[in-house]
Amino acid sequence: TRTFSPTFVNNLRGGVNYYPAATGNSNPGGNSSFGIPGAPTSFLPGFSFDNSNVTNFGNADVVQDFASTVVQVEDTAIITKGSHTLHAGFQYFRERINVFYAGNEGLAGVMTFNGQYTGNTANGVTTNGLGEADFLLGLPEQVGLGAGGGTWGQRSTIFAAFVQDDWKVSSKLTLNLGLRWELHTPWDEVHNRQTNFQEFTGAVLLSGQTSLFNDNNALYNQYNGITNFQPRIGLAYSPDQKTVIRASYGLSNYLEGTGTNLRLTRNPPWQTGHLVTYSSASDLVLPPTTLDQGFAGFSTAGTCTPAAAQASSPACFAGATIFTWDPNNRPAVANQWNLSVQHQFGNSTTLQVAYVGQNNDHLMVPINASQGYLASNGVVYPSPYLAGNPTLAADGPTDKLTATNGIQNYNALQTSIQKRLANGLEFQFNYTWSKCLTNSIGYYGGYGQGGGNYYYWQNTYDAHSYYGTCYYDAEHAFNGYVTYDIPFGRGRTFGKNMNKAVNALVGDWQVNSILTFHTGFPFTIGANDVSGTGSFGSLASCSGPPIVNGAQNSPLGGYQWWSQSTFFQPSSGFGNCGIGVVRGPGLHTADLAVSKMFTFTEHQNLEFKAQAINFTNTPILNAPSSGLGPDLGLVSGVTNGSQGARQIQFGLKYNF
């Protein structure tokens, strides 16, 4: 920091953040074999079961490394002149990630069994059998084998410049007027080990070997548009000594990262991963890959060369999972605004009421580009993606597309009342009434949904049908705290001159409480895919509004939170229930603390405190299961777990 004059100060900063992370398990080595052809490591592959009484076993994951480095340089000049305070400067971020990642399928491979081969049909409705029954027959519903290929490194840069004027127009009005310019460069790979695909022609594009983009190493275009310029506007107006009106608007952007699993570095010829789901009519007779065949039919990295990839060779793409990025992927755009009025009552109490809004677009969305198109006449047509390359399409790769076409909006009424400490009492209470809507819960949103790939649209060709409440939407939320000095003791309202010995016992006590209440989060009811399209995010069908029982005891233990009576497995096509149709348990908890100070001298005291976390011992329920059970019984909709019960703790602190 350098002060050049009383009105000009400059601040220059530089720094490096390095974050190494590793997951998975080391390969123990050796030559042990489990008799599964094509298993590439000495690990037992991962076996997972749906609709079963058997827990998962085996281990799909070998060590995976995620190392992230950010180099940051920024400079800000602060110039003060009269009623203006000007901030101007620049920022530079160099982002580096070095990754060894086998994919969700793991280097040891994975097989999933869900009972679809051992089910039965009654009254025209087919229900699944048990996953372990399919396992004993060696008939998997899904087979995956992770990608090899070693470590890859991606690089991206953020450049930004800004100027802002904080202008005190008068004693009652202050304006904040700013403009920021920000540029995100696409993700390049250090040795051009990336492959992309033209979405519909299916042309195979290798990094650095095409001229279609303004960044031919990244294989998608750098965004150079109007939203790189980002206004920031704010005002504060005080018509009198006890009222303040505030308003602001800002536009910002950020480049989402999606999952490592969707990066272009994972494509052949650099890596070759496989994840195949068998759900077509012919697959349900006998899957192309059975347990005794193992993974032997899958190609691995090293059998595919760059020339073979450009020629769409089956050695590269037969049964593989490939990853496509839309050529016009761009940073997400967030428009945010608010208006608030704050008023002071008396000498210590303020009330604030605010409206807060946000609208986001160009959010990154994972798309199942392999999904067939279901026409209104019930006929399923092949996906138009990759259709221009019949050689590639014939190999049947699973195509996962990343595009920036998600939207989200949020509107809220926020109120807050605050009382500063006076007469031994201090408190603040906040209430928010809000609504959040989106057509994509985000790549990691599915992990809060009790299972299911709901981060993928049910129907790739009808994104609007996935528009619904955000999975983190809490419609009503209340929280607050209270601190109260009990007015009994020496120097307090009652017992000002009481005996010191008596005061040591009954005087100088304080009570504190923290309150938290909010309504439950919405979740989506999933079902089996019967559309014949290969949907990744199948939804249930509804015969009427959902019936939420809440804390109704289930014969199987726990609570039957929602009833299956209005949900059913679709007999054909797509489920019609929509997104976020049921809300789970809310949160109602109060923490309480009681403390007392024992004063020995002016500089020494002993503080005793008794605290109760979740003082009322109210159950904090886990989310209920969100999928339909195979027999439409009471398995679905049950919550049978909760967070910890009330905790009580005592403490002594000596201050000197």
N, C-alpha and C positions, 0 to 999 in steps of 0.2 A: 504494500500500500504506500503510495507516494502522494504527499500534499504539495502541489505546485504553488498554490496560493490559497487564501481563505475561501475562495469560491470555486476552486478546481482541485478535485481529488481523484486519483486514478487507482484502480484495484486490479491487479493481474494475478491470476491463479493458474496453477498447473497441478495435475495429479494423475495417478494410475491406480485403478482398482483391478485386482486379480482375484478371481474366484474359481478354485479348482473343485470339482465334485466328481465322485465316482459311485456307481451303483453296481449291483449284481454280485456274482461270486466267481472266485478264481477257479479256473479249470484244474482239477486235481491231477491231470495227466494220467499216464498208465494206458493199458490196452483193454480195459474192461469193456464188455459188449453186452447189450441188453437184447440183442437179436432183432433190432429194428433197422432194416436196410436204410442206408443213406443218412443215418444220424451222424452229424459231423463232429461231435465231441464225445468225450467219455461220460458226460452227464446223461442221466435218464431224462429224455425230453419231458416237457411239461404237459400233463394230461389234466384237462379241466372238464367239469361236468355241470350241465344244467338239468333241471328237473330230476334230481337224483338225491339219494341218501348218502352218496359218497363224496368226500371232500377231495379237493384237487391234490395231486401229488406230482413228483418230478420237478424239474427246474429248467425253465426255458432260457434263463438269462445267465450269460457269462459277463465278465467285467465290462462295464461301459463307462466311458470317460466324457465329462463335459467340463471344459475349461473356458472361462470367459474373462477377457481382459478389455477394459475401457481406458483409453488415454484421453485426458480431458485438458483443454486449455481454454481459458476465457478471460476477457478483459472488459471492465466497466469503467467508464469515465462519468463522474458526477459533477455537474456544473450548476451552481446556484447563482441566479441573477434576479433580484427583486422578488416578485411573487412566484417565480418559476424555479423548479428544481428539475434539471434535465439528466436523465440516465441514458447513456448510449454505449454500445459495445458490440462484441462478437463472441461466439462460442464455437468450439471445435471438439467433436467427439469422434474418436477412432475406435470402432467396435471390432473385436477379434474373438472368434469362437473356434476352438479346436476340439473335435469330437471323434470318439470312436463309439459307434452306435449300431447295434445289430438289428434294430427295429423291434416293434412290439411282439414279433414272433419269436425273438430270441435266437441266439446262435445254435442252441440245442434243439430247436424246433418245438412245436406245440400242436396238440390235437384236442379238439373239443367234441364231446358227445352229448346230445341233447334229447335222445329218445324219439327222434322223428322217424326212425325205421321200425320201431317196435310199438307204435301206437295202435289205436283201433278207431273204427268209424261207427258212429251210432247216430241215427236220424240225420244222416247226411253231414254230420260234423265230425271231423277228424281231430283227435287229441293225441298228444305225444305220450309215448311210454316213458320209461326211465332211462336216464343217460347211461347208467351202468349196464343196462341190457344191451344197448347199442355197442358199448365197449366190448362186451363179451363176444359179440358177433364181429367185432373189428370194423364197424361201420361209422366213421366220423362224420360229423356235420361240417367241421371246419378243420383245415390242415394248414399250418404255417411253418415257414422256415426262414429264419432271419438272414440278413445280408452280411456278407463279409466285406473285405476290401480295405480294411485298415482305417487309419485316422484321416479325416479331411478337415480343412480349415476354410472358414468363410470370413470375409471382411466387408465392412460397410462404414460409411462416414456420414456424420451429420454436421452440416454447416449452418450457422445462424448468425443474424445480425439484428439489432433492435435499437429502438429509440423510444423514450417515454418522457412526457412532460407532466409533472405534477404541478398543477397551476392553482394557486389559492386566489380565486377570482375576487372573493370578499371574505369578510369574517364569517359569513354564513354558507358560502359555497366553495367547494374544492372540486376540481376536475382532474381526472387522470386520462391522458390521451396518449396512446402508444401504438406502434406498429412493429411487428416482428416479421422477418423473412427467414424461412427455414427450409432446408433442402436435405432430403434423405437419399443417399445413393443406393442402388440395388446391391444385393448380396453377391459379391464375386467370390469365386473359389481360387485359392492361391496358385493351384496348378491346373486351372481350367477343368477340373474333374466334376463337371455338371452336364446333365442332359435334360433337355426339355422337349416337348412335343407340341406341334401345332394342333390346336384343340380338335378341329374337324378334318383337316387334311391328313392328320396322323404323321406328318413329316417328322423324322427324328433329327433333332438339332443338338449339335455338340458345342460346348462352350468354346468361343473364339473361332468357330468355323462357320459363321453365318453373318449376314449383313442385314438382318431383318429388324434389329432393335437399335436403340441408341446406346445400349450397353450390351454388347454381344458376348461378353464374358458371363454376365449374370443371366442372359437369355430371357430377360423381360425389360420393359422400358422404364427408364427413370422418369418420374413425374415432374414436369416443369410447368405447373399450372397456376391458376389464380389463387388457390388456397395455400400456396406457399407464402402468400402475403396475409398476415394474420393481425387484424385490428384488436386492440384492447381498449375499452372505454369504460370509465367509471365516474361516478359523481357521489358526493356527500353534501347534503343540504340540511341546514339546521335553521328552521324558521323561528325558533325560540330557544331558550336555554335548556329545555327539557325534552325536545323532540329532534330526532335525526332521521332523515330519509336517505337511503342509500340505493344505488342501482348500478348495475354493471353488465357488460357484454364482452365476451371473449371468444376468439376462434383459435383452436390449437390442433395440431395433428401429431400422430405417432405411428410408427410402422410396427404393426403387430408381428410377432415371431412365429405364430402357429406352433405346432409340435415339431421337435427334431425329426419325428417320423415322416414328415411331409416334405422335406427339403429335396431339391433337385440333385443333391449330391448322392442320394440313395438310389438313383436310377442306374441301369446297365449303361455302359460296360463297367462302371466303377463299383457298383454293388448290385446284387440281385437278390431280392427278397420275395417271398411267396406267401400269400394268404388267400386261400381259396375256400369259398363257402358253397356247399352243395345244397341247392334248394329247388332246382328245376324238377319237372316230373320224371325225367329220365334218371336224374341223380338220386331221386328218392327210391328208385328200384335197386340201384347199386351204385355207390359213389365211385368216381374214377380212381380215387386213391383209397385203399383200404389199409388197415393196420399192418397186415402181413407184407404189404408193398412198401410201407414206411414212407421215406422221403426220397427214395431212389430215383423217382421220375423227375425230380426238380433239378434244374441246372444250378450251378453255384458260380460265384465270382471267379474269374480265371478262365472259364470256358467261353467267355464273350469278349471280343475285341472291339475297339472303336469302329473298325470297318464293318464288322459283323452287325454292330448296333445300327449303323446308318443303313445297312441293307435289310433291317428288320428281321434278322435271322432268328429262327426258333431257339437257337442256342442261347439267345439273350432274353427272349420275351415269353417263351412258352410257359404259361401258368404263373408268370411273374406278377408282382405288384409294381406298378409304375406311378410316377408322380408328375403331374402337369401343373405348371403355373400359368395363369392367364397373362398374356403379354402386357396387359395394362394394369396389373396389380399396382396399387399405390397406397400411400399412408392413409390411415383413417382420419376422418375429420370430425372434430367435436365442437359444436356450437353450444355455448353455455351462457345463461343469463339469469339475473335475479333482481328482485325489488323487495326492499324491506323497510319497515317503519319501526323505530324504536322510541319508546317514551318512558320517561322517569316519573315515578310516583313517590312522593315524599323525598326523603334524603338517601334512601338505600335500596329502593326497589325499581327494577326496570322490566318492561314488557316489550318483546319484539315479535312481530308477525312478518313473515317473508314468503314470497313465492319464488321457487327455484325451478328452472327448466333446463333441459339438456336434450339436444338432438345429435345423434351420431350417425354417420353413414360411411360407406366404403370400409366396413369392418370385414376382416378376413373370415372366410367361410370355407370349410372343407366340404367338397361335393363328390358324390359317388358318380363319376362320369361313365362308369361301366353299366349303370342301371338301364334296363330296357324301358321303352316308352309304351305305356299302357293307353291305348286308344279308347274312345268312348264305346266302341263296339266290343270291347273286351279282348281285342287282339294285342299281343305284346310284340312290338317291333324292336329290332336291335338298336342299341344306342347310336345316335348320330356322331358321337365323339369317336375320333380315330377312323371313321368310316371311309375317309378318302384314301386310306392305306390298307387295302384288303389283306395284304400279307401280314401286317401287324395285327389287325383285328382278328384274323384267323387263329393267331396264337392264343387269343383269349386272355390277355393280361387284365388284371384288375387295375383300373385307372382312377386314381384319386386326384381330383382337381382342386387347386387352391385359387380362389377368386375373391376380390374385395367388393362384394355386393350385399353385405349384411347391413341392417339398419337397427337402430335402437333409439327410444326416446323415454324421457323421464320427466315427470311433473310432480311437484310437491308443494304442499302448504306446511310451513314450519313455524312453530311458535315456541317461544322460550320466555320464561319468567325467572328472574334472578334477584335474590336479595343478598346484598353484601352484609357482612357481619355487623350486627347491631343488637344490643340487649341480649347478647349470647346466642343469637339465632342467625344462621346462614343457610341458604338453600338455592338450588336451581332445578327447575323442571322443564323438560323439553318434550314436545309432542310433534310428530310428523305424520301427515296423511299423504300418501304418495301412490303413484302408479307408474310402473315400468313395463314397456312393451318392446318386443324384439322379434325378428324372424330367425335369429340364430343365437343359441345359448353359448356359443364360443367353443373352441376346440376342447377345452378342459371342463366345460360346464356339465358334461354327462356324469362326472364323478360325484356330483351332489344329487343325482337323480335315482340312486338305488340301483344302478346298472342300466345297461342299454346304450346303444350308440346314438343318442338323441342329439349329438352335436352334428350329425348328418341329417339332411332333410329326408323325410319319408319318401317324397317324390321329387327327384332332381328337377323335374320340369314344372313344378308348381311351388315355388318358394313361398308365395303368399299364404298357402295353407299352413305354414309353420309359424305364422305371426301370432304371438300370444304373450302372456305374461312372462317376464324374466324370471328365471328360477330363483333369483335372490330378492324378488319383490316382497317386501313386508309392508302390507297396505297400511297398517297402523303400528306406530312405534312410540313408546313412551319410556323415558329414562330420567333419572334425576338423583340428587343427593340432598341430605339434610344433616347439618351439624348443629347441635344444641347443647349449650352449657347449662346444666340443670341449675336453676337460680337458688342454690342452697349451699352456703359455705361462707367462709371469711371473705369479705370484700364483695359478696354477691347480694342480690336483692333481699334474701332471707338469711338470717344468721350471720350478719356482717361481723359481729363481735363475739361469735361463739368461741368456746374454749378450744385451744389448739388440739387437745387430745380428741375431743369430739369431732372436730373438723377433719382430723386425720382419718376418721372412720366414715363419716357420712357426707362430708363436704367436698367440693371441687370435682364433681363427676361430670363427664361429657358423654353424650350419645351421638353416634354417627350411623347413617344408613344410606345404602345405595340401592336404588330401585331400577329394575329393568323389565319391561314388558313389550312384547311385539307379537303380532299375529303370525301364523305359520307361513312357510314358504311353499309356493306352488310346485307341483311335480307332474310328470307326464306318465300316463299309463301305456306301457308297451305291450306288444303282442307278437306272435309269430308272423313271418312274412308269407302271405299266401297270394301275393299279387303276381308272382311269376316274373317279376322284374329284377330280382336280386336287391331289394331295398336294404339299406343299412340301418334304417331307423323306423321300423314298422310300429304303427300305433294301433291301439285297440279301437273297436267300434262302440258307440254309445246308443242305447235305446231311450235315454232320457237324461235329465240332469244328474250329476253324481250325488250319491248319498254318503255323507260323511258321518260316521257313527261317533267319532271321537274316542273317548276313553270307555269303550264297550269291551268287556272281557271276551276273549276268544277261547273256545274250547281247547285250542292248542297252546294256550299260554299267551301272555301279552294282551295287547288291545287290538281288536279288529277295527282299525281306524277308518277304513273306507270299505263300502260294500261292493261286491262284484255284481250285484243284481242288475245294474244298469250298464255293465261293461261286458263285452263278449269278443271272442276271437272272430275276426272277419272271415267269412266263407270264401270270399274272392275279392280281388282289388285291394284298395287301401282302407285302413281304419279311418273313421270320421270324427274321432273324439277331440282332436286338436291338442294344443300344447298347454301345459300348466292348468289342467282342469280340476285338480284336487289340491287342497292345501293341507300340509302336514301340521304336526303339533307346533304351537307357538311356544314362547318362552315367558315365564312368569316367575321372577325370582327377586328376593330381597336379601341383602347382606346387612348385618347389624354388628356394631362395635360399641362397647362400653369401656371407657377409660377413666383413670384418675391419676392426678399428679400429686406426689408427696414432695413438698418443698422443704429442704433442709437449710439452705442458705440462699443468698441472692444468686449464686452461680452453680448450685448443685440441687438436683432433684431426681426423683425416681418415678418413672411412669409405668403404671400397670394397665394392661389392655386385654380385654376378652373379646374375641371376634368369632362370629358365626357366619360362615359362607353358606348361602342358601338357607337362611335362618328358618324359614317356614317349612323346609324339607319338601318342597314341591318337586315332583318328578320332572326332570328335564329330558323329555322323550327323544329318542332317535327317530329318524325318518322311517316311515313304514315302507315295506317292499312295494315296488311300483310296476311289476309285471303281472300278467294274468297267469295263474297256475295252470298246469297241464290238464287238471281234471275239474277246473272251475270250482275248486273247493275253497277252504278257508285259509290256504297258504298265503295267498296274495292279500295285500292290504294290511298285514299284521306288523305292528311295531312291538318288539319284545326286548328292547334294550333302552338304556338311559345313561345319562352321565352320572357322575358321582352324587351321593347323597350329601346331606348337611355335614359340614366340617366345622369343628369348634377348636379354636386354638387360643392359648394364653401366652402373654409375653411380658417381660420386664425390661425396661431400658433405663440405664443410669446415665444422666446427662451432667457433664461437668465442664 
